[in-house]
Amino acid sequence: MSEKIDIIFSEVKKVARKSREKSNSGIYHIILRGINRQSIFEDDEDRLKFIKDLAKYKEISQCRIFAYCLMDNHVHLLLEETQESISMMIQRVSSSYVIWYNRKHERCGHLFQERFKSEAIETNSYFLMVLRYIHQNPIKSKIINDVAAYQWSSYNEYVKSAQLVDKEYVLSMFSDQTEEAVGRFVQFLQEVNHDVCLEVPEAKVKVTDEFLREKVRQQFGIDAIKICNEEREKQDHILRVLKAIGGINIRQIARITGLSSTRVWKV
């Protein structure tokens, strides 16, 4: 219970800080990031939980979600606030998910960066650019080559059945005929482009996060995210082993372990 109170209080403090740019349309592009670029999803169960939280609090806040994309250490959302502010909506989602995530992975403390990033969407042209940018994020991160191949975005809700997104608003921008609108939507999202929107700088690494996680499992018999529960001496040993691997950096180790960059650097 104390962890739940601490997390909610922390989220409330974030909301109380400097006011965000207000959108006249009520539509925002939001990025929710892991603290120190830490991974916020360890497996598909985590991703499903986050999507379920989005669905639950979408109904409570009465917001409209037009796009989402879950990456390893951040989430993109395109949504419209109506009755409740986006800050309260994100507070509800992040607090619920962090409490569940910490319990599941036997960790404690913050998971998300102190303040989520947002930008106001005021024109249809920029709305469509952000829509495409969000869905193409896995391509630009070199995870997949086709937006349709990524399981954890809202793309397939548009071409199949919608579970979370309010797709009518988007499809109406392409055509008033559903089949034609979907076809044009698909064509638009497949286009090669140089869109630049609200971005998350990614660490340039040669070794994948999954490779490091598997190395920790095989060599030390624990999940990387649970290193923080080990005794200090064992933590230091594991961190030294990871730091000795070529092609990785401090931020990447911090990301997969949940430890701070400073803690990793000092070992």
N, C-alpha and C positions, 0 to 999 in steps of 0.2 A: 504493500500500500504506500509506503514512504517513497519508493521509486516512482510510482505512478504520480504522486503529488509533485515530486521534484521535476519530472519531465513536463508535466502540464504547466507548472509555474515558470519553467524555463521558456516554454513556448509562448506564454502570455507576455513575458518580458520582451521577446523578439517582436511581437506585434506592437508593443507600446513604443518602440523606437521610432526613428525618423519616418514620417509619413511617406508612403509610396506614391509614385506618379499615378494620378487618378485617371482611369480610362473613361472617356465620355460614352463609349459604347458598352462599357461593362465587361469587355473581353480582354483577357490577359494571356500572355505566354509566360509560363512559370517553369523555373528549374529548381528542383529540390535536390540538394547535393549531400553526399556523405562527408562527414567531418574529416579533414586532412585527406580528402579524396578517397576515403575508406570505402570499400565495397559495402553496399547496403542490401545486397541479395546474395545469399550463399548457394541457393538452389531454387528449383521451380516452385517448391512449396512456399518459399518466401515471396516470390513474385505473385503467386495466386492470392496469398494473404493480402498483399498490398492492393491488388485490384479489387478484392472483396471489400476492403476498407474504403476504397474510392467509391464503389457502388453504394455502400451503406451511407456514407456521409454526403454523397451527392443528393440522396433523397432527403436527408435531414436539412441540408443547406439550400436545397432547391436550385442548385447551380446547374448549368448545362455544360457537359464535357464534349468537345469537338474532336480532340485528339489526345493520345498519350503514347509514350514510348518509354519503356523501362530498360535502362542500361545498367551495367554492373555497379556503378557508383553514383548515378544520378537518374533523375526522372524528368521528362519533359511533359508538360500539360498545356493544353489550349482549352480554356474554359471561360464561361460567362457567369459573373456573379449576378444574383437577382435579389433574394431576400436577405442573404447573409454574406458578409464580406469574404473575399478570398483568403484573407489572413486567418479568419476563424475556421474556414473550411480546411485549409492546410494544417492548422493547429490540430484539428480533430483527427485527421488522417495520420499525421506524423506521430502524434502521441499514442494512438492506438497501436500503430505498427511497431514503434520502438519498444513498448512494454512487452508485446508479444515476441518480438525478435530477441530481446535480451533474455527473456525467460527460456526460449527455445535453445539459444546458443550459449546459455550459461555465462552471460557477460553482464556488465553494468555500465552505466554512464550514457553519455550522449552518442547518438548515431548520425544525426544530420547536422550539417553546418548551421551556425547560429542563425542565419537569416536567409530565407529563400530568395532567389532572384526573380524579378518579374519585369515585364514590359507591357505597356498599354498598346492595344491593337485598335487603330482608329479607322482604317480603310479596308475595303474588301480585297484590294490588291495585296496589301501587306498580310492580311489574314491568310490568303491562299499561299503566300510565300512561306509563312511560318508553318502552315499545315504541311506543306511539302518538306520543309526543313526537318520538322519533327520526325516524320516517317522515314526520311532518308538518313537519319542520324546513324543507324547501324551500318549503312553503306559507307558513309564518310569515316566511320571508325574501323572500316575494313573487317567487319564481322561477317557480312553477307554481301552478295552482289545484286540482289533483287529485293525490293521492299516487301514483296509478297512472301518471301522466305523467312521473315523474322516473326517469331511467334508472339513476342511481347510488345507489340504495338497495336494501334487501333485500325491499321490498314484493312485487315480482313473483315472487320466489322462493317466496313463500307461495301465490300464486294460480296459478302455473305449476309449473315444475320447480325444485327446490332444487339449487343448486350449492355454496353455501357455508354457509348457515344450517342449524341443526338444528331444523326446524320442527315436528316431532312434539310436542315438549314444549309449545310455544306453542299449537298447534291443539287439544291435549287440554284446554286451559283453556276452550275454547269449546264443544266437543262431542266425543263419542267416535265420531261419524260424520264421516268426512273431508269429504264434500261440505257438510254442514251447518256444520262447523267453519270451513271456508274462507269460507262466506257470512257467518257471524257475525263472523269476523275482518275482512272487507272492510267490513262495516257499522260495526264499532267504530272502524276507522281513518279512516272518512269523517266521523265525528262532530265537530261543532264543539265546541270546549272551551276552557278556560283553564288547561290543564296548565302547571305550572311545575316544571322539573327543573333539573339541573345545566346552567347556561347559559354561552354565550360572548357577551359584549357585542360587538355589531357597531357599527362606525363608521357614523354617519349621513351618507351621501353622496348627492349628486344626480347625479353622473356615475358611470357604471358602470366597473368595472375593465377590461372588454373594450374600452370606448371609449378609455381611456387607452393600453392596450396597442397598439391599432390606430393611434392617433395617433403613438406612438413609432416604429412600423414604417414608417408612411408618411413621416413627417418626417425620421427619422434613419436609416432602413434597418437597424435592429437590433431584436431582441426586448427588451422592457423588462427581463426578468430578467438580460440580459447587459450591462446598463449598467455593472455593477461591474467589467467587464473593460476598459472604455475608460479613456483617459488622464484624469487628474483634471480638466483644463480642460474636456474634452468632457462629462464627468459633470456638472460644475457648470452648464454651459450647458443641458443637457437638463433638469436639475432645476429651473432657473429658469423654463424654458418651462412645465413641468408645474405649478409652483406658481402661475403666473400665470392658470391656468384657473380660472374660477369654479365653485364647488360641490364642490371637493375639499379634502382636508386632508392634513396631514403623514403621518398613519398610512396613508392610502390609497396615497400615493406610495411609502412604505416597503414596503408590502405587495406591490406589483406589481414593484418593482425589486430587492427583497432587501437594500437598503441600510438602515441603522439610521435610526430616527426622528431621532436627534441629528444624523446626517450630513446628512439632508435639511433639517432645521431651520436648520443653520448656513450653508447656501448663500444 
